[in-house]
Structure formats: structure tokens, C-alpha cells
Amino acid sequence: MSAYSLTKTRFKEGVWEGLLSAATSDAPPPEITVDFDGHPVRGVTVTETDAPGRWALAVPVPQEALCDGVQTFAIREAASDAVLGSFTLIAGEAPGEDLRAEVSLLRAELDMLKRAFRRHCLETL
């Protein structure tokens, strides 16, 4: 369990931004790591804000993450290895269309199996 919490503030111009808050105002700044595809993201910054116990987090999205499919980033506190949050990028063809096509295909195959099973049951009586 981490002594820090993370709230997303915005995602703009290829940079995901959030606000880190500590349980106590005298907590030290956290060391944050962000993983993408099993590798750490470079250029992550934690900047002190005017409020004690709060820091601005900026995560630049690497260029290699801009590709077809679903890309997930995990934001962790390095000391406890606790996941504070995550964000996902979806690019390329809409995955919902693919999912609907797969469900439709599965339904058709299930209907075919039901008909074959019923025919088998009638023939074995």
C-alpha cells in the first residue's frame, strides 16, 4: 500500500498529467516509475507544487506507443512498487468493431453447434 495517491488532471499534446498527493504534508517527494510494454518510460517528471504534500506528474508518451492496438501504461511508486494508476491509448481501427465481429461469429458458431446437437439427439433416440 502506498502513502501516495494519484489523480489524472489532463492528457494533452502527448503528455499525460496527474497530481500526486501524500497522506501527510511533510512526506518526501515520491520516486515514480512508468512502465510501457515491459520497459520504463523516459522523461517522467515529478514537480513540486505550491501546496505541501502535492506534486505534479508529467508522463511523455513515447513515439513507439503510437501504433495500432491498445497500449497500457502503469504508474508505480518505486519504493513500494505499488501501482498508483494507469492510462491506456487506443489507436488504429476501432477495437469495438472487431469485438462485435468476433461476438457475431461466435453466435453463428454456437447456433450451428446447437442445431447439430439437436439433430444428433433426434437421431440417437
Accessible surface in RSA format (square Angstrom, percent):
REM  Atomic radii and reference values for relative SASA: ProtOr
REM  Chains: A
REM  Algorithm: Lee & Richards
REM  Probe-radius: 1.40
REM  Slices: 20
REM RES _ NUM      All-atoms   Total-Side   Main-Chain    Non-polar    All polar
REM                ABS   REL    ABS   REL    ABS   REL    ABS   REL    ABS   REL
RES MET A   1   222.71 115.3 152.14 100.7  70.57 168.0 126.19 107.3  96.52 127.9
RES SER A   2    19.63  16.6   4.24   5.7  15.39  35.4   6.01  12.8  13.62  19.1
RES ALA A   3    60.37  55.5  45.56  70.3  14.81  33.7  54.62  76.9   5.75  15.2
RES TYR A   4    24.06  11.2  13.21   7.5  10.84  28.2   8.11   6.1  15.95  19.7
RES SER A   5    64.81  54.8  59.63  79.6   5.18  11.9  46.84  99.8  17.96  25.2
RES LEU A   6    30.52  17.0   3.46   2.5  27.06  68.0   3.46   2.4  27.06  72.8
RES THR A   7    84.17  59.9  80.58  81.7   3.59   8.6  56.86  76.4  27.31  41.3
RES LYS A   8   120.83  58.9  97.13  59.6  23.70  56.4  47.83  43.1  72.99  77.8
RES THR A   9    83.66  59.5  50.12  50.8  33.54  79.9  50.31  67.6  33.35  50.4
RES ARG A  10   117.35  49.3 113.22  57.7   4.13   9.8  45.06  61.6  72.30  43.8
RES PHE A  11    83.64  41.8  56.21  34.8  27.43  71.4  56.21  34.1  27.43  78.5
RES LYS A  12   108.36  52.9  99.91  61.3   8.44  20.1  55.98  50.4  52.38  55.8
RES GLU A  13   158.99  91.3 114.29  86.5  44.69 106.4  56.19 108.7 102.80  83.9
RES GLY A  14    36.12  44.5   0.00   N/A  36.12  44.5  25.50  70.0  10.61  23.8
RES VAL A  15    43.19  28.4  43.15  39.1   0.05   0.1  43.15  37.5   0.05   0.1
RES TRP A  16    10.57   4.2  10.57   5.1   0.00   0.0   9.16   4.9   1.42   2.3
RES GLU A  17    45.50  26.1  45.50  34.4   0.00   0.0   9.71  18.8  35.78  29.2
RES GLY A  18     3.15   3.9   0.00   N/A   3.15   3.9   0.00   0.0   3.15   7.1
RES LEU A  19    44.48  24.8  44.09  31.5   0.38   1.0  44.09  31.0   0.38   1.0
RES LEU A  20     0.00   0.0   0.00   0.0   0.00   0.0   0.00   0.0   0.00   0.0
RES SER A  21    24.01  20.3  22.63  30.2   1.38   3.2  15.07  32.1   8.94  12.5
RES ALA A  22    19.66  18.1   0.03   0.1  19.63  44.6   0.81   1.1  18.85  49.9
RES ALA A  23    87.18  80.2  43.67  67.4  43.51  99.0  56.07  79.0  31.11  82.4
RES THR A  24    77.57  55.2  71.46  72.4   6.11  14.6  66.80  89.7  10.77  16.3
RES SER A  25    75.99  64.2  57.30  76.5  18.69  43.0  25.09  53.4  50.90  71.3
RES ASP A  26   125.79  88.1  93.59  93.1  32.21  76.2  47.77 112.4  78.02  77.8
RES ALA A  27    21.50  19.8   8.81  13.6  12.69  28.9  12.79  18.0   8.72  23.1
RES PRO A  28    92.80  67.6  86.38  78.7   6.42  23.3  92.78  76.6   0.02   0.1
RES PRO A  29    90.11  65.7  73.10  66.6  17.01  61.8  73.10  60.4  17.01 105.7
RES PRO A  30    10.48   7.6   0.00   0.0  10.48  38.1   4.35   3.6   6.13  38.1
RES GLU A  31   123.10  70.7 111.83  84.6  11.27  26.8  43.19  83.5  79.91  65.2
RES ILE A  32    17.93  10.2   0.09   0.1  17.84  43.0   0.09   0.1  17.84  48.4
RES THR A  33    49.02  34.9  45.32  45.9   3.70   8.8  43.18  58.0   5.84   8.8
RES VAL A  34     1.05   0.7   0.00   0.0   1.05   2.5   0.00   0.0   1.05   2.8
RES ASP A  35    44.11  30.9  42.17  42.0   1.94   4.6  13.96  32.9  30.15  30.1
RES PHE A  36    18.99   9.5  18.16  11.2   0.83   2.1  18.61  11.3   0.37   1.1
RES ASP A  37   112.63  78.9  84.60  84.2  28.03  66.3  20.54  48.3  92.09  91.8
RES GLY A  38    73.04  90.1   0.00   N/A  73.04  90.1  37.38 102.6  35.66  79.9
RES HIS A  39   121.23  66.3 120.53  83.8   0.71   1.8  76.56  78.9  44.67  52.0
RES PRO A  40    99.55  72.6  86.63  79.0  12.93  47.0  86.63  71.5  12.93  80.4
RES VAL A  41    15.24  10.0   1.94   1.8  13.30  32.1   4.82   4.2  10.42  28.3
RES ARG A  42   217.22  91.2 199.53 101.7  17.69  42.1  78.94 107.9 138.28  83.8
RES GLY A  43    52.91  65.3   0.00   N/A  52.91  65.3  35.14  96.4  17.77  39.8
RES VAL A  44    35.63  23.4   8.90   8.1  26.72  64.4   8.90   7.7  26.72  72.5
RES THR A  45    69.36  49.3  65.34  66.2   4.02   9.6  61.81  83.0   7.55  11.4
RES VAL A  46    50.04  32.9  17.42  15.8  32.62  78.6  17.42  15.1  32.62  88.5
RES THR A  47    79.56  56.6  76.33  77.4   3.23   7.7  60.21  80.9  19.35  29.2
RES GLU A  48   137.83  79.1 115.24  87.2  22.59  53.8  31.40  60.7 106.43  86.9
RES THR A  49    44.98  32.0  27.37  27.7  17.62  42.0  35.00  47.0   9.98  15.1
RES ASP A  50   156.72 109.8 121.55 121.0  35.18  83.2  43.74 102.9 112.98 112.7
RES ALA A  51    42.54  39.1  35.86  55.3   6.68  15.2  40.50  57.0   2.04   5.4
RES PRO A  52   102.12  74.4  80.07  73.0  22.06  80.2  91.61  75.6  10.51  65.3
RES GLY A  53     9.23  11.4   0.00   N/A   9.23  11.4   1.55   4.2   7.68  17.2
RES ARG A  54   103.81  43.6 103.49  52.8   0.32   0.8   9.68  13.2  94.12  57.0
RES TRP A  55    11.17   4.5  11.17   5.4   0.00   0.0   7.76   4.1   3.42   5.5
RES ALA A  56    42.42  39.0  41.56  64.1   0.86   2.0  41.69  58.7   0.73   1.9
RES LEU A  57     1.49   0.8   0.00   0.0   1.49   3.8   0.15   0.1   1.34   3.6
RES ALA A  58    28.07  25.8  28.07  43.3   0.00   0.0  28.07  39.5   0.00   0.0
RES VAL A  59     0.00   0.0   0.00   0.0   0.00   0.0   0.00   0.0   0.00   0.0
RES PRO A  60    42.04  30.6  41.40  37.7   0.64   2.3  41.40  34.2   0.64   4.0
RES VAL A  61    20.90  13.8   2.37   2.1  18.53  44.7   2.37   2.1  18.53  50.3
RES PRO A  62    28.25  20.6  17.08  15.6  11.17  40.6  28.25  23.3   0.00   0.0
RES GLN A  63   152.17  85.1 140.60 102.8  11.57  27.6  44.99  95.8 107.19  81.3
RES GLU A  64   124.98  71.8 102.68  77.7  22.30  53.1  60.35 116.7  64.63  52.8
RES ALA A  65     1.19   1.1   0.00   0.0   1.19   2.7   0.00   0.0   1.19   3.2
RES LEU A  66   119.60  66.6  93.96  67.2  25.64  64.5  96.17  67.5  23.43  63.1
RES CYS A  67    59.54  45.0  47.80  53.3  11.73  27.6  40.19 101.8  19.34  20.9
RES ASP A  68   114.95  80.5  96.42  96.0  18.53  43.8  33.49  78.8  81.46  81.2
RES GLY A  69    34.52  42.6   0.00   N/A  34.52  42.6  32.13  88.2   2.39   5.3
RES VAL A  70    83.76  55.1  57.21  51.8  26.54  64.0  57.21  49.7  26.54  72.0
RES GLN A  71    27.47  15.4  25.73  18.8   1.75   4.2   2.79   5.9  24.68  18.7
RES THR A  72    73.92  52.6  60.00  60.8  13.92  33.2  44.73  60.1  29.19  44.1
RES PHE A  73     0.00   0.0   0.00   0.0   0.00   0.0   0.00   0.0   0.00   0.0
RES ALA A  74    22.17  20.4  21.68  33.5   0.48   1.1  21.68  30.5   0.48   1.3
RES ILE A  75     0.05   0.0   0.05   0.0   0.00   0.0   0.05   0.0   0.00   0.0
RES ARG A  76    63.02  26.5  63.02  32.1   0.00   0.0   5.28   7.2  57.73  35.0
RES GLU A  77    15.41   8.8  15.41  11.7   0.00   0.0   0.40   0.8  15.01  12.3
RES ALA A  78    37.33  34.3  13.87  21.4  23.46  53.4  18.14  25.5  19.19  50.8
RES ALA A  79    96.75  89.0  51.56  79.6  45.20 102.8  64.22  90.4  32.53  86.2
RES SER A  80    55.18  46.6  22.72  30.3  32.46  74.8  32.92  70.1  22.27  31.2
RES ASP A  81    92.25  64.6  82.96  82.6   9.30  22.0  27.76  65.3  64.49  64.3
RES ALA A  82    21.04  19.3  12.40  19.1   8.63  19.6  21.04  29.6   0.00   0.0
RES VAL A  83    85.91  56.5  56.49  51.1  29.41  70.9  56.49  49.1  29.41  79.8
RES LEU A  84    28.23  15.7   4.62   3.3  23.60  59.3   8.52   6.0  19.71  53.0
RES GLY A  85    22.62  27.9   0.00   N/A  22.62  27.9  22.57  61.9   0.05   0.1
RES SER A  86    67.73  57.2  41.80  55.8  25.93  59.7   8.54  18.2  59.18  82.9
RES PHE A  87    20.80  10.4  13.82   8.6   6.97  18.1  20.80  12.6   0.00   0.0
RES THR A  88    69.16  49.2  41.55  42.1  27.60  65.8  22.83  30.7  46.33  70.0
RES LEU A  89    27.60  15.4  25.83  18.5   1.77   4.5  27.42  19.3   0.17   0.5
RES ILE A  90   105.78  60.2  72.80  54.2  32.98  79.5  72.80  52.4  32.98  89.5
RES ALA A  91    41.43  38.1  32.93  50.8   8.50  19.3  40.07  56.4   1.36   3.6
RES GLY A  92    53.76  66.3   0.00   N/A  53.76  66.3  19.41  53.3  34.35  76.9
RES GLU A  93   147.56  84.7 127.38  96.4  20.18  48.1  56.91 110.1  90.65  74.0
RES ALA A  94    56.01  51.5  43.98  67.9  12.03  27.4  48.71  68.6   7.29  19.3
RES PRO A  95    57.06  41.6  53.61  48.9   3.44  12.5  54.79  45.2   2.27  14.1
RES GLY A  96    29.30  36.1   0.00   N/A  29.30  36.1  26.05  71.5   3.25   7.3
RES GLU A  97   100.16  57.5  95.78  72.5   4.38  10.4  38.31  74.1  61.85  50.5
RES ASP A  98    78.82  55.2  75.31  75.0   3.51   8.3  28.84  67.9  49.98  49.8
RES LEU A  99   117.13  65.2 114.29  81.8   2.84   7.1 116.78  82.0   0.35   0.9
RES ARG A 100   147.33  61.9 141.09  71.9   6.24  14.9  73.07  99.9  74.25  45.0
RES ALA A 101    62.65  57.6  48.97  75.6  13.68  31.1  57.55  81.0   5.10  13.5
RES GLU A 102    98.61  56.6  97.77  74.0   0.84   2.0  32.57  63.0  66.04  53.9
RES VAL A 103    58.51  38.5  58.47  52.9   0.04   0.1  58.51  50.8   0.00   0.0
RES SER A 104    66.58  56.3  62.16  83.0   4.42  10.2  25.67  54.7  40.91  57.3
RES LEU A 105    98.27  54.7  93.29  66.7   4.98  12.5  97.41  68.4   0.85   2.3
RES LEU A 106   112.14  62.5 108.41  77.6   3.73   9.4 109.24  76.7   2.90   7.8
RES ARG A 107   161.28  67.7 159.18  81.1   2.10   5.0  55.10  75.3 106.18  64.3
RES ALA A 108    56.90  52.3  46.24  71.4  10.66  24.2  52.49  73.9   4.40  11.7
RES GLU A 109    76.72  44.0  76.59  57.9   0.13   0.3  24.26  46.9  52.46  42.8
RES LEU A 110   100.81  56.1  99.24  71.0   1.57   4.0 100.21  70.4   0.60   1.6
RES ASP A 111    60.85  42.6  60.08  59.8   0.77   1.8  11.76  27.7  49.09  49.0
RES MET A 112   105.32  54.5 104.37  69.1   0.95   2.3  64.01  54.4  41.31  54.7
RES LEU A 113   108.59  60.5 106.09  75.9   2.50   6.3 106.18  74.6   2.40   6.5
RES LYS A 114    88.64  43.2  84.92  52.1   3.73   8.9  44.44  40.0  44.21  47.1
RES ARG A 115   138.57  58.2 134.00  68.3   4.57  10.9  63.22  86.4  75.35  45.7
RES ALA A 116    38.46  35.4  33.92  52.3   4.54  10.3  34.21  48.2   4.25  11.3
RES PHE A 117   133.19  66.6 128.50  79.6   4.68  12.2 132.65  80.4   0.54   1.5
RES ARG A 118   144.64  60.7 142.38  72.6   2.26   5.4  55.15  75.4  89.49  54.2
RES ARG A 119   137.07  57.6 134.18  68.4   2.89   6.9  50.19  68.6  86.87  52.7
RES HIS A 120   102.69  56.1 100.62  69.9   2.07   5.3  59.46  61.3  43.23  50.3
RES CYS A 121    49.31  37.3  47.08  52.5   2.23   5.2  24.46  62.0  24.85  26.8
RES LEU A 122   132.23  73.6 115.70  82.8  16.53  41.6 115.87  81.4  16.36  44.0
RES GLU A 123   130.43  74.9  94.33  71.4  36.10  86.0  46.51  90.0  83.92  68.5
RES THR A 124    91.23  64.9  56.06  56.8  35.17  83.8  50.93  68.4  40.31  60.9
RES LEU A 125   181.67 101.2 119.54  85.5  62.13 156.2 140.29  98.5  41.38 111.3
END  Absolute sums over single chains surface
CHAIN  1 A     8926.4       7155.4       1771.0       5109.2       3817.2
END  Absolute sums over all chains
TOTAL          8926.4       7155.4       1771.0       5109.2       3817.2
